[in-house]
């Protein structure tokens, strides 16, 4: 599997987040592997953000994996702590994990 995390500013948040995606072979998409990759990625991204004065305030996840979508209907997940924020332009669930220590900036600067 391969994971990517690109800095993006989503209109609903208005501040940079890491847009996280993983690419794994079809037989592995419904396996625990995707969850393990997500948890590890979130830890690495949060450590990087904390060391660099939080260039991004968290991780944005657009759910394409049916396993997460079916089993992840709670408004807030426990591990990692992703919060549901609505639907994307592609009509997929959007979730955000906010990093501990990150601060929201005022819209004025």
PyMOL commands that place a pseudoatom at each C-alpha (Angstrom):
pseudoatom trace, name=CA, resn=UNK, resi=1, chain=A, elem=C, hetatm=0, pos=[0.000, 0.000, 0.000]
pseudoatom trace, name=CA, resn=UNK, resi=2, chain=A, elem=C, hetatm=0, pos=[0.969, 3.598, -0.589]
pseudoatom trace, name=CA, resn=UNK, resi=3, chain=A, elem=C, hetatm=0, pos=[-0.289, 6.608, 1.368]
pseudoatom trace, name=CA, resn=UNK, resi=4, chain=A, elem=C, hetatm=0, pos=[-0.274, 10.241, 0.321]
pseudoatom trace, name=CA, resn=UNK, resi=5, chain=A, elem=C, hetatm=0, pos=[-0.963, 13.369, 2.345]
pseudoatom trace, name=CA, resn=UNK, resi=6, chain=A, elem=C, hetatm=0, pos=[-1.222, 16.644, 0.491]
pseudoatom trace, name=CA, resn=UNK, resi=7, chain=A, elem=C, hetatm=0, pos=[-1.775, 20.008, 2.152]
pseudoatom trace, name=CA, resn=UNK, resi=8, chain=A, elem=C, hetatm=0, pos=[-5.128, 21.441, 1.107]
pseudoatom trace, name=CA, resn=UNK, resi=9, chain=A, elem=C, hetatm=0, pos=[-7.531, 24.064, 2.411]
pseudoatom trace, name=CA, resn=UNK, resi=10, chain=A, elem=C, hetatm=0, pos=[-11.092, 22.794, 2.417]
pseudoatom trace, name=CA, resn=UNK, resi=11, chain=A, elem=C, hetatm=0, pos=[-13.783, 25.525, 2.233]
pseudoatom trace, name=CA, resn=UNK, resi=12, chain=A, elem=C, hetatm=0, pos=[-15.627, 24.141, 5.286]
pseudoatom trace, name=CA, resn=UNK, resi=13, chain=A, elem=C, hetatm=0, pos=[-12.531, 24.437, 7.471]
pseudoatom trace, name=CA, resn=UNK, resi=14, chain=A, elem=C, hetatm=0, pos=[-10.760, 27.407, 5.899]
pseudoatom trace, name=CA, resn=UNK, resi=15, chain=A, elem=C, hetatm=0, pos=[-7.331, 26.275, 7.087]
pseudoatom trace, name=CA, resn=UNK, resi=16, chain=A, elem=C, hetatm=0, pos=[-4.767, 23.824, 5.756]
pseudoatom trace, name=CA, resn=UNK, resi=17, chain=A, elem=C, hetatm=0, pos=[-5.290, 20.132, 6.413]
pseudoatom trace, name=CA, resn=UNK, resi=18, chain=A, elem=C, hetatm=0, pos=[-3.465, 17.087, 5.126]
pseudoatom trace, name=CA, resn=UNK, resi=19, chain=A, elem=C, hetatm=0, pos=[-5.765, 15.368, 2.593]
pseudoatom trace, name=CA, resn=UNK, resi=20, chain=A, elem=C, hetatm=0, pos=[-4.982, 11.705, 3.190]
pseudoatom trace, name=CA, resn=UNK, resi=21, chain=A, elem=C, hetatm=0, pos=[-5.421, 8.882, 0.713]
pseudoatom trace, name=CA, resn=UNK, resi=22, chain=A, elem=C, hetatm=0, pos=[-4.215, 5.338, 0.508]
pseudoatom trace, name=CA, resn=UNK, resi=23, chain=A, elem=C, hetatm=0, pos=[-3.822, 3.129, -2.499]
pseudoatom trace, name=CA, resn=UNK, resi=24, chain=A, elem=C, hetatm=0, pos=[-3.948, -0.591, -1.813]
pseudoatom trace, name=CA, resn=UNK, resi=25, chain=A, elem=C, hetatm=0, pos=[-4.746, -3.570, -3.981]
pseudoatom trace, name=CA, resn=UNK, resi=26, chain=A, elem=C, hetatm=0, pos=[-8.423, -4.488, -4.265]
pseudoatom trace, name=CA, resn=UNK, resi=27, chain=A, elem=C, hetatm=0, pos=[-8.137, -7.661, -2.116]
pseudoatom trace, name=CA, resn=UNK, resi=28, chain=A, elem=C, hetatm=0, pos=[-6.773, -5.556, 0.777]
pseudoatom trace, name=CA, resn=UNK, resi=29, chain=A, elem=C, hetatm=0, pos=[-9.276, -2.646, 0.683]
pseudoatom trace, name=CA, resn=UNK, resi=30, chain=A, elem=C, hetatm=0, pos=[-11.657, -4.218, 3.185]
pseudoatom trace, name=CA, resn=UNK, resi=31, chain=A, elem=C, hetatm=0, pos=[-8.919, -5.572, 5.443]
pseudoatom trace, name=CA, resn=UNK, resi=32, chain=A, elem=C, hetatm=0, pos=[-7.617, -4.065, 8.698]
pseudoatom trace, name=CA, resn=UNK, resi=33, chain=A, elem=C, hetatm=0, pos=[-4.540, -2.936, 6.715]
pseudoatom trace, name=CA, resn=UNK, resi=34, chain=A, elem=C, hetatm=0, pos=[-6.195, 0.350, 5.694]
pseudoatom trace, name=CA, resn=UNK, resi=35, chain=A, elem=C, hetatm=0, pos=[-7.009, 1.200, 9.323]
pseudoatom trace, name=CA, resn=UNK, resi=36, chain=A, elem=C, hetatm=0, pos=[-3.446, 0.435, 10.386]
pseudoatom trace, name=CA, resn=UNK, resi=37, chain=A, elem=C, hetatm=0, pos=[-2.054, 2.651, 7.616]
pseudoatom trace, name=CA, resn=UNK, resi=38, chain=A, elem=C, hetatm=0, pos=[-4.422, 5.462, 8.609]
pseudoatom trace, name=CA, resn=UNK, resi=39, chain=A, elem=C, hetatm=0, pos=[-3.492, 5.348, 12.311]
pseudoatom trace, name=CA, resn=UNK, resi=40, chain=A, elem=C, hetatm=0, pos=[0.236, 5.256, 11.593]
pseudoatom trace, name=CA, resn=UNK, resi=41, chain=A, elem=C, hetatm=0, pos=[-0.058, 8.057, 9.034]
pseudoatom trace, name=CA, resn=UNK, resi=42, chain=A, elem=C, hetatm=0, pos=[-1.966, 10.263, 11.479]
pseudoatom trace, name=CA, resn=UNK, resi=43, chain=A, elem=C, hetatm=0, pos=[0.749, 9.812, 14.122]
pseudoatom trace, name=CA, resn=UNK, resi=44, chain=A, elem=C, hetatm=0, pos=[3.511, 10.643, 11.636]
pseudoatom trace, name=CA, resn=UNK, resi=45, chain=A, elem=C, hetatm=0, pos=[1.659, 13.673, 10.243]
pseudoatom trace, name=CA, resn=UNK, resi=46, chain=A, elem=C, hetatm=0, pos=[0.880, 15.027, 13.712]
pseudoatom trace, name=CA, resn=UNK, resi=47, chain=A, elem=C, hetatm=0, pos=[4.513, 14.658, 14.802]
pseudoatom trace, name=CA, resn=UNK, resi=48, chain=A, elem=C, hetatm=0, pos=[5.641, 16.469, 11.649]
pseudoatom trace, name=CA, resn=UNK, resi=49, chain=A, elem=C, hetatm=0, pos=[3.082, 19.251, 12.136]
pseudoatom trace, name=CA, resn=UNK, resi=50, chain=A, elem=C, hetatm=0, pos=[4.029, 19.765, 15.793]
pseudoatom trace, name=CA, resn=UNK, resi=51, chain=A, elem=C, hetatm=0, pos=[7.728, 20.034, 14.928]
pseudoatom trace, name=CA, resn=UNK, resi=52, chain=A, elem=C, hetatm=0, pos=[6.997, 22.582, 12.177]
pseudoatom trace, name=CA, resn=UNK, resi=53, chain=A, elem=C, hetatm=0, pos=[4.605, 25.009, 13.936]
pseudoatom trace, name=CA, resn=UNK, resi=54, chain=A, elem=C, hetatm=0, pos=[1.506, 23.290, 12.519]
pseudoatom trace, name=CA, resn=UNK, resi=55, chain=A, elem=C, hetatm=0, pos=[1.517, 24.051, 8.791]
pseudoatom trace, name=CA, resn=UNK, resi=56, chain=A, elem=C, hetatm=0, pos=[-1.681, 21.959, 8.781]
pseudoatom trace, name=CA, resn=UNK, resi=57, chain=A, elem=C, hetatm=0, pos=[-4.141, 21.679, 11.684]
pseudoatom trace, name=CA, resn=UNK, resi=58, chain=A, elem=C, hetatm=0, pos=[-5.206, 18.102, 11.019]
pseudoatom trace, name=CA, resn=UNK, resi=59, chain=A, elem=C, hetatm=0, pos=[-6.047, 15.361, 8.547]
pseudoatom trace, name=CA, resn=UNK, resi=60, chain=A, elem=C, hetatm=0, pos=[-8.946, 15.381, 6.077]
pseudoatom trace, name=CA, resn=UNK, resi=61, chain=A, elem=C, hetatm=0, pos=[-10.397, 12.034, 5.089]
pseudoatom trace, name=CA, resn=UNK, resi=62, chain=A, elem=C, hetatm=0, pos=[-12.856, 11.452, 2.239]
pseudoatom trace, name=CA, resn=UNK, resi=63, chain=A, elem=C, hetatm=0, pos=[-14.312, 7.983, 2.694]
pseudoatom trace, name=CA, resn=UNK, resi=64, chain=A, elem=C, hetatm=0, pos=[-14.086, 5.788, -0.360]
pseudoatom trace, name=CA, resn=UNK, resi=65, chain=A, elem=C, hetatm=0, pos=[-13.597, 2.523, 1.526]
pseudoatom trace, name=CA, resn=UNK, resi=66, chain=A, elem=C, hetatm=0, pos=[-16.963, 0.834, 2.066]
pseudoatom trace, name=CA, resn=UNK, resi=67, chain=A, elem=C, hetatm=0, pos=[-15.642, -0.904, 5.199]
pseudoatom trace, name=CA, resn=UNK, resi=68, chain=A, elem=C, hetatm=0, pos=[-15.058, 2.432, 6.939]
pseudoatom trace, name=CA, resn=UNK, resi=69, chain=A, elem=C, hetatm=0, pos=[-18.317, 3.825, 5.633]
pseudoatom trace, name=CA, resn=UNK, resi=70, chain=A, elem=C, hetatm=0, pos=[-20.385, 0.878, 6.883]
pseudoatom trace, name=CA, resn=UNK, resi=71, chain=A, elem=C, hetatm=0, pos=[-18.662, 0.465, 10.262]
pseudoatom trace, name=CA, resn=UNK, resi=72, chain=A, elem=C, hetatm=0, pos=[-17.844, 4.115, 10.838]
pseudoatom trace, name=CA, resn=UNK, resi=73, chain=A, elem=C, hetatm=0, pos=[-21.263, 5.723, 11.189]
pseudoatom trace, name=CA, resn=UNK, resi=74, chain=A, elem=C, hetatm=0, pos=[-20.533, 7.290, 14.609]
pseudoatom trace, name=CA, resn=UNK, resi=75, chain=A, elem=C, hetatm=0, pos=[-20.200, 11.108, 14.532]
pseudoatom trace, name=CA, resn=UNK, resi=76, chain=A, elem=C, hetatm=0, pos=[-16.769, 10.786, 16.162]
pseudoatom trace, name=CA, resn=UNK, resi=77, chain=A, elem=C, hetatm=0, pos=[-14.435, 7.830, 15.812]
pseudoatom trace, name=CA, resn=UNK, resi=78, chain=A, elem=C, hetatm=0, pos=[-12.391, 6.784, 18.825]
pseudoatom trace, name=CA, resn=UNK, resi=79, chain=A, elem=C, hetatm=0, pos=[-9.084, 5.761, 17.208]
pseudoatom trace, name=CA, resn=UNK, resi=80, chain=A, elem=C, hetatm=0, pos=[-8.076, 7.833, 15.412]
pseudoatom trace, name=CA, resn=UNK, resi=81, chain=A, elem=C, hetatm=0, pos=[-10.430, 10.607, 16.553]
pseudoatom trace, name=CA, resn=UNK, resi=82, chain=A, elem=C, hetatm=0, pos=[-12.013, 11.690, 13.251]
pseudoatom trace, name=CA, resn=UNK, resi=83, chain=A, elem=C, hetatm=0, pos=[-15.096, 13.931, 13.356]
pseudoatom trace, name=CA, resn=UNK, resi=84, chain=A, elem=C, hetatm=0, pos=[-17.796, 13.805, 10.669]
pseudoatom trace, name=CA, resn=UNK, resi=85, chain=A, elem=C, hetatm=0, pos=[-18.169, 17.198, 8.906]
pseudoatom trace, name=CA, resn=UNK, resi=86, chain=A, elem=C, hetatm=0, pos=[-20.619, 16.375, 6.100]
pseudoatom trace, name=CA, resn=UNK, resi=87, chain=A, elem=C, hetatm=0, pos=[-20.461, 15.232, 2.497]
pseudoatom trace, name=CA, resn=UNK, resi=88, chain=A, elem=C, hetatm=0, pos=[-17.884, 16.049, -0.164]
pseudoatom trace, name=CA, resn=UNK, resi=89, chain=A, elem=C, hetatm=0, pos=[-18.526, 17.345, -3.656]
pseudoatom trace, name=CA, resn=UNK, resi=90, chain=A, elem=C, hetatm=0, pos=[-18.299, 13.686, -4.736]
pseudoatom trace, name=CA, resn=UNK, resi=91, chain=A, elem=C, hetatm=0, pos=[-21.031, 12.803, -2.186]
pseudoatom trace, name=CA, resn=UNK, resi=92, chain=A, elem=C, hetatm=0, pos=[-18.626, 10.895, 0.066]
pseudoatom trace, name=CA, resn=UNK, resi=93, chain=A, elem=C, hetatm=0, pos=[-18.405, 11.243, 3.856]
pseudoatom trace, name=CA, resn=UNK, resi=94, chain=A, elem=C, hetatm=0, pos=[-15.832, 13.807, 5.028]
pseudoatom trace, name=CA, resn=UNK, resi=95, chain=A, elem=C, hetatm=0, pos=[-14.046, 13.479, 8.357]
pseudoatom trace, name=CA, resn=UNK, resi=96, chain=A, elem=C, hetatm=0, pos=[-11.402, 15.585, 10.067]
pseudoatom trace, name=CA, resn=UNK, resi=97, chain=A, elem=C, hetatm=0, pos=[-8.875, 14.686, 12.734]
pseudoatom trace, name=CA, resn=UNK, resi=98, chain=A, elem=C, hetatm=0, pos=[-7.605, 17.821, 14.496]
pseudoatom trace, name=CA, resn=UNK, resi=99, chain=A, elem=C, hetatm=0, pos=[-4.079, 17.700, 15.883]
pseudoatom trace, name=CA, resn=UNK, resi=100, chain=A, elem=C, hetatm=0, pos=[-3.497, 18.289, 19.589]
pseudoatom trace, name=CA, resn=UNK, resi=101, chain=A, elem=C, hetatm=0, pos=[-1.756, 21.630, 19.940]
pseudoatom trace, name=CA, resn=UNK, resi=102, chain=A, elem=C, hetatm=0, pos=[-2.988, 23.031, 16.620]
pseudoatom trace, name=CA, resn=UNK, resi=103, chain=A, elem=C, hetatm=0, pos=[-4.800, 26.356, 16.842]
pseudoatom trace, name=CA, resn=UNK, resi=104, chain=A, elem=C, hetatm=0, pos=[-7.486, 27.769, 14.611]
pseudoatom trace, name=CA, resn=UNK, resi=105, chain=A, elem=C, hetatm=0, pos=[-6.413, 31.037, 13.068]
pseudoatom trace, name=CA, resn=UNK, resi=106, chain=A, elem=C, hetatm=0, pos=[-8.741, 33.989, 12.670]
pseudoatom trace, name=CA, resn=UNK, resi=107, chain=A, elem=C, hetatm=0, pos=[-10.056, 34.506, 9.136]
pseudoatom trace, name=CA, resn=UNK, resi=108, chain=A, elem=C, hetatm=0, pos=[-8.459, 37.983, 9.121]
pseudoatom trace, name=CA, resn=UNK, resi=109, chain=A, elem=C, hetatm=0, pos=[-4.964, 36.572, 9.356]
for i in range(1, 109): cmd.bond("trace and resi %d" % i, "trace and resi %d" % (i + 1))
show_as sticks, trace
zoom trace
